[in-house]
Structures are given as structure tokens and as C-alpha cells.
Amino acid sequence: MSISTVEESWARIDAWLTRHAPLTDREDGLPIIPGIDGSSSPRRVLADLADALEGGLPFLGRIPLAVAGKLLWEEERTVSADPVSALSHADRLAEPESDPPFPRRPVLPQHAESAAPAPTHGDAGSGTQRLLFVRTGRRSPEPLPDQPDVAFAAGLTPGDMLRRLGAVPATVRPRDRRQARRAVESAWAAHRPLVRAGAVGGWAYATIEGGAAQFARPEVLRALSAGTRVVVLTRRGPEVALTFAEDGVPGPEEDARRVMSPREGNHAGGPWARRLGVDLWPGSTAAYTRFLAVLEGEFGIVYDPEGREELTSALVLPLLDDLPEREPEACVRDFDLAGLVERTPPRRLRTAVAAQLARLAAETHLDTHPEVTEALDRIQRGLPVDCDQDDPLALRIRALAAEVHATRTTLSGGDGGPVSEDDLTAWVARSDAADALRAFLRLPLPVAAEAVLQRRISVHWRDELAADLRGT
């Protein structure tokens, strides 16, 4: 099949634009062609563009659309209906029970002159000589003191702490610190935080042994301090902070006590560095110790961060982030959202956005989860939907966020194991759609509409929105 000449292709493009998108800028044609880098043959590129316009075909991964007299491009996307679940894979693994045994080393003689053993009787007169190698090395440096993030809550039990932090019931068991670290560094944890909880005086406390930091998050501070008061000591590299919350309200920022120390040395960082005796921020190490004295002096909390005893512990499913309060964007994906909100009665707009939400759930396969299906049905019937942190719907959304984190972190480590980039794309799409569902339940309707429309996958979402607004 012959390729159209440049002149023929331009004529076809011009004719299509004149008929369908006369408001598109056509000064030299380049503004309407996405992603052209100049390395392809102009004749081939223009012929493919003309074919795409006339047939609504993909062009460089995007679909051309004529909308309100303009040419727009929508990204062509697909989402797997059955992505590999990092959490399900982890559930099939056994938790490491203990540290691996250390390799046995030979017992060497104390004196160098006795390093070579005397020949046995069978060797006498044989003339065979043996060369013995003795490996020596420098003494390993002592690890630095443990300084984990720790949260204290007055009057609670360790079990209360774990429940409020989102403990996964099947993982609750006693663990000492070495067991916890080995467990959280294994595939069994799926990059979820592991928390150990104990009691000291009239306070329960919890420490994080791995996974993403949690105790400085306002959502966590509110959950831990509901009906009580909380003191949290955290260390994030150069910063050490003592923060407070009471009766579900984080304390004002000016009441927090923070110490920021300069970095010393040029070693690589990470929690493992402290285990190798490398202190990048000695000022912060000293500040943490000073804050331990503050805990004892002001709150009567005597806490030993290097305690090795077994404590009740569990993996946790992190609490959901707060939804930010903000004004909606006036335009979303070249669509006049502000105009739609202004000219559409609120009840009709809500019905249309709910229909768009259902379409989003279907195309991302979010509606394969029964908690979501029930929520969408209640929304359609105008019934309230519960989505607090411990409600079934919120637990599902938290699990989706954990899938995204586990898959992304696994892939970034260079060894994807059972998961792939396609799996990550699918989980991100589901999690984003779940966030749009939360926005519909919790935020003003214009903000929820923006969240839903921004995440739609179908390139025909504008036509579908028009049909939903008409009620057809």
C-alpha cells in the first residue's frame, strides 16, 4: 500500500480540521502533533496522522478527538483486570522465625608460632609441604544505640495501640527486636510497617521496626490520642522531634520541640549505617538522648530504646491520608468544569458525577471488590456510606494503598519478584479511583467531580458525561 505524499496528507488533515475542529491552531501543523521529535520521515508521520484523524485511530499512543471545535488528544491506556497482588503473595509466605545461624569459624591457636600443625605420622618422610592460610581482619565497629520512633499513650494497653495503628490480626504475636527486624526485611512483610507495643508506668508505647514512618502523621496522632493524650518521639535523619496530641487533636506546631543537626562525614546513609557504627548526625543522636530525659522528667516515662524483650507486635495496614481541603480547578483535561458546575443544578450534577464514578470503578476494576460495589449501590439509591478508618470500605482502600506501596517499592529495588510494571499501573489506577470515591463521599461536589473526571480512562468520557447529565 502506497504512502500518501506530504501534500496529499496535509490536504486530508486540513479537510478534517476544517470539518471537525476549525478552532485548532494550524499555522504550521506542528502544534496539533504530539510527541514529534523530528527523527521520523515527515511523509510517514503525516500519513499516519491523517489516518488517525479520519479513523479515530491511535497516533503515538494518543487518540485524536474533536471537542467543541478543537482537536484534543487523549492518552490511550489499558489496565489489567487481574494484577498480581504483592499482599496476597506475602500471605502465602512463612514469616522468618529467627536470625540465620552464623557460620562457624575455626578455632585458631593463640600463638603465631603454633599456627602450622605438626605433620602426622603418615606425612613423615613423604616430603609433602603444606601451606596454611590464616584470615585476619579488623574488629567490626560496635553498632550505635537504637533510637527508634516511639509513641506513648496514657492509659491505653499495648493491644489498644496496635488496634489504633491498624494491626493486621493474622500477624499479631510476640517478637523481640531482632525477630521484628528480620521479619520486616523479608518478602513476608510486603514493605508494610511492623509495630511492637509494650507498657511503661501508666503509658502504653509502640515502636516502628520497619516500613514507612507513621507516628508523625496527623491521621495517626488523631487515632492514637482519641480520648487520651499522646507524646511522640521521632527521628528522621538529622531531625529529632517531640510532638504532642490530646483527645484526637494534634498539638499546635509551635508546641513541638525539634532539633536539627548538621551532617558530619561523607558516608552513605540509611538505618543500616547505625548498625555499622556510622553516625552521620551525632548532634541528633545526642538530642534523642536528651529527649529521653525530658520524657522521664516531665511525663514520668522511663523508656529504654534498646530493650530486647519480646513485645506484642504486628504488621499494620497504614491509616488513610487526610483528604486535602481545597478549591476545585476551573478546568480539568481541557474541560470547563467551572462552567459545568455553574450551569448545572446540584442534584443533577451529583447524579451525573455518581454515574461517572461508577464508570471509573468499572474501567479500573475497582468494582470487583464487594465493599466498593455495596458503596456504589448505596450512592445510587441516595443512602449514606460509612468510610471511617476501620469501616470495611476504608479497610479495602487502605489495602489498595498498601498494594501500590509494596509493588512500587519492590520494583524500585531492582528485583520485582512476582510483580511487574503493568501490575503497578493497575494498582495505581484502582487506588486513585478509590481516592475519587472517598472524595465523592467527603468533599464538596465540585472537588469530587474534578477527582473523578481527572482519573477517567475511557477516551470517550466527555460523551459519556454528556449522556449522564441528560440522564440517558
N, C-alpha and C positions, 0 to 999 in steps of 0.2 A: 504494500500500500504506500503510495507516494505521500511525501510530506508537503503540506501547503507552503508556498513561498511566503516570505516575510510580508509582502504586500497583501497577499490573499488573507493571511491570518489577521493582519491589522484591520482589514476590511470587515472580517467576521466579528472581531472584538468590538469595533466601533458600532457595528449594527446592533449587537446585543446590548451594549451600553445605552445606545440611543433609545432602544425599545424598553429596557427594563430598569436601567439605573442612570438616567440622564444627569443626576446631580453629582456623579462621581467626577473627581478631578482627572482630566485626560490630557494634560498639557504635553506630556511626552510618554505616557503609558506606564512609566515606572512606579508611580505611587500605588497602582492597583495590583502590582505583582509582588506578593510577599516572599521574602527569603531569597531573592535572586542575587547571586554573588558574582556573576559575570563569567564564570568558568564554563557554562553550558552554551551550546550553539543557540544563537538567537532564533534561528529558524525553527529548531525543535521546541524551544521554550514557548514561543508564541503560538505554534500549532497546538501544543498541549494545553495552553491557556484557553485558546478558542474552543477546543473540545470540552474543557471543563465548564466553561461558561454556558455553552449551548446544552450540555447534557447534565449539568449539576453534579459533575464528577470531581473526585479529589484531585487537588493540584498542590504538590509539595506538602502533603499532609493536611491540607485545609480544604474546606468545602466553600465554594462561592455562593453567596446569597444576595438577592436583590431585596432590600428592605427600605421602604419609604423613599424610593428613588435613588438609593445609594448602593454601591457594591460593598458588601461586608464579607469577612472571611471568618468561618468558624472552624476550630480545630477538630479534626476527625479523631475521636477517641473510642477505645473499647475497654471494657472492664470485665475481668474474669468472674464468672458466676460461682466458681468453687476454688478460691485461692487456698494455698497451703497455710494452715494455722500454726504459727510458732507456739502458741499456748497449748493447743491440742497435742502437738509433738512433744512438748515438755512434760505433759501429763502422763505420757507413755514411758517416760524415763524414770529410772530409780535415782533417788537422791543419794549423793555420795555420803557415806556414813562417817568416815574418819579420814585423817590425813594419810597419804600413801606412806608405806614404810620407807625409812631412809636406807640407802644402800649401805651394806656392811663394809667397813674398812678394815684392812689387815692390821693386826697389832704389830707395830714396829718396835724394834729394840730401842732402849733408851740411849745407848752409846753408839756413836758412828762406827767405831772400830768393829762392832759386832754385827754390822748390817749385813755382811756377806756370810752366809751359813757355811759351816764346815762341811766338806764333802763327805758323803755317806760312804760306807764300806764298798758299795757297788761301784763307786766312782774312782776308787783308789787305783792309781796307775793307768787309768784309762786315757789320761792326757786331755780330757774334756774340761774346758774352762767355761764358767757361767758368768754372765754379766747381769747384775741385779740393779734395776732402776727403782729409786725411791722418790715418790712425788711429794714435793713440799709446796707450801703456799702461804700467803699472808692470812692472818686471822681475820675472819669475817667481822665487819663492824656490827656493833650492837644496834638493834632497831631502836628508833626513837619512841618515846612514850605514846600510847594510844590516846588520841584526842577526838573521839567520835562526836557527831551531832547527838545531842541528848535533850529530850523534852521531859519536864516534870509537871504532874497534875495533882493538885491537892485533893485528897480524899478518894481518889479512884483506885481500882485494883489493876494489876497487870493485864487481866483479861479485858477490863474496860478499855484500856489503852489500845490493845490490839484491835478490838472491835471498832473503835472510833477511827482508827487508821485504815480500816478496810482489809483486815486479815482474811486470807483465803482459808476457809475452815479445814480443808483437807491437808494443809501444810502445818497446822499448829502442833508443836511438840517442843520438848526441852532441847536446847542446844547450847554448848559453850561457844566462846568466840571463834575458836579455830574451826569447829564444825560449821558455824554460820558462814564464815568466810569461804570455806571450801564449797559449801552448798551454793552460795550466791554467785560464785565464779564459774559454776557448771552450767551446761545447757538446760539442766532441770529447772533452773530459776527463770529462764527466758527473759533475763535482764529486768526482772521485777525486783523492787526493793525487798530486803529481808530485815525485819524488825525484831529485836529482843526486848522483852519488858520485864521489869522487876519492881521492887518496892524498897523504899528507904524512909524510915520515920513515918510520917503521915502522908508521904507522897508516893505515887506510882511514877515510874520513869520508863522511857523507851529510847533505845538507840538504834540507829540505822547502820547495818553492817555492809551494805552494798546497794547498788541501784541508784537511781536518780535521787537527789536530795529532796526532802519533803518538809522538814519542820519549819522552814522559813516561809512557806506558802500561806497566804491568808486563809485559804479554804481549810487547811489543816489546823491552823491556830483556832479558827472558829469551832471546828468539830471537837478538838481536844478540850477547849475551855468551856463548853456548854455546861452551865450550872456550877462552875468551879473556876479556879484560877490556874494559870499555866505560866511556867518560866522555861525558856528555851535557850540552850547554849549551842551555837553553831560555829563551825569553822569552814570557810571556803577559801582555801589557799591563803592569801595574805590577810583576809578579813576574819576577825573573830567578833561575834555579836551575842549580846544577851538581850532577848526580846521578851515581851510580856503580852498576855491576853487574859481577859476575865469575862466570864458569863457570855461566851460566844462573840466577844468583840476584841479584835487585836488592839493592843495599846497604841497610842499615837507614836509616830516616828520619832518625835523628839525625846520620848522616854526610853527609847532603845539605847543601849550602850555598845559602841562599836570601837574597835581598834583595827587600824590598817597599818601594816608593817611593810617596809621595802624589801624587795627580794635581794638575797645575797647568793653569790655564786652563779655559775652558768650550767648547772646540771639540768638534766631533763626532769620534768615534774611528774606528778601523779601520786596516788596513795601508796603505791609500791615503793616510792622513793623513801618514805619514812621508815619502811620496814628494812631498807638497806642502810639506814643510818644517815641519810641525806636530809638536811634541814634547810629548805630554801627560804623559809621565813622564820628565823629564830625569834624575832620580835613577837610574832603571832603565837608561837609556842609558849613564850613567857606570859603573854596576855591570857591565853586559855587557862593557865595555872592560876593566874590572879583572879580570874572569874570564878574558879572553883572555890577560892577563899570567900568571894562575895556571896556565893550560894550558901555557904556554911554560916557566914556572919549575919546575913540579912534574912535568910529564909530557914535556917537550921537544917539545910540539906547537906549531908555528908556523903559525897559520891566519889567512888574510886573508878576512874575511867579504864583502869587496867584489870578490873576484876575478871577472873577467868571462870567463874562459876557458871553452871548451867542455868539458863533462864528460859521461861516460856517464850517461844518465838514463832514467827510465821512469815511467809511471803505476803505482801499486801498488794491489793489492786488499788492504785493511786486514786484519790478523790478527783472529781472533775474540776477543771479550772472554772473560775467565775466567768460568766458572760459579760464582756465589757459593755458598759452603757455609753452609747454614742449616737450621733445623728446619722441618719442614712445618707448614702451617696445619692446625688441627684441623678446620676447616670450610671447604669450597670451594663457592661458589654454593649456599648453604643445604643442602649435602650433608655428612653426618657422615663425613668422611674418616678421622678418628682411629678411629672405631668400626669402619669397614671394615677398616682395617689391623690392628686388634687381633683381630678375629674371623676373618680370612681367612688360611689357610696361605700362606706366602710364595710357594711355587711357583704356586699357583692365582692369587694376586694378580698375580704377574708376567705370567702368561699373559693375564689379563684386561686389564691395563694395556697390554700389547703389542697386543692386539686394538683397544683404544681408540685407540692411537697410529696404527694402520693406518686406522681410520675417520677420524681427524683429518687424516691425509695425503690421504685421498681427497676429503674435503669442502673442503679448502683447495687442492686440485690440486697439493700438494707431490709427490704420487706420479707426476706427469708427468715428473719428472727421473729419468733412469736410475740415477744414483748412489743416490737415495733408494729406488727400487724394489728394487735389489740389497740395500741395508741392511735393509729391512723383511723381505725373504725370508730373509736370514741370521738375523735376530732370531727369526722364526717357527720356524726349524729349530734354534735354540739355538746358533748359531755366533757367534764373535766378530766385531765390526765395528770397523774402523780409522777413527778420526776425528781424527787429529792434523792440525795446521795445513796440511800440504801433501798430505794424502790427498785423493783425488777427492771424497769426501763432504764434507770440510771446505771444499774449494775451492768446491763448489756452495753451501754455506751462507754462505760469505763473499760470493759473488756476489749472493745474495739480500739480504744486509745492505746491499751496495752499491746494489742496486736501490732499496731503501727510502730510503736516504740521498739518492740522486740525485733520485728522484721528489719526496720531501718538500722538498728544498732548491729544486728547480725551481719547485714550486708556491708556496713561500713568497716567491719573488722576484717574484711577480705576473704572470709570463708562463709559463704551464705548457707552452707549446710542444706537443709531441705527447702529453703525459701529462695525466691528469685525476685528480680525487679518487677516482673508482672504481678507477683503476689503483693508486693509493696504498693503498687499502683492501685490494685483492687481494694486493699485495706484502707488506704488513704481516702479513696472515694467513698467507702462506706462510713468511715469515721467523720468525714466532712459532712456527709448527708445527715448523720446523726446530730452533729452540731447544729445544722439548719433546723432539724426537728426541735431541738432544745430552744433555739431562738424563737421558733414559732410559738412555743409554749410559754416563754418567759419574757420576751422582749416586745417593744411596740411593733405593730404590724408592718410599718414601712421598713424597719430594720430587718424583720423576719423575711419580708419579700425580697430584699436585697440578698440575704444569705441564701435563700432558696434559688433564686434566678442565677446567681453567680456560679452555682455548682451544677446546674443542669448540664447533662451530657448530650442529649439529642440536639442536633443542629437545627431542628425544626421547632425549638421551644417557643419561639415568638408566635408561630401559627397556633401552637397548642395553647399558649396563654390567651390569645385572642378568642379561641373556642371556649376556654374555661370562663372568660369574662362574659361571654354570651350565654353561658350555661348549657352549651351543646357538647 
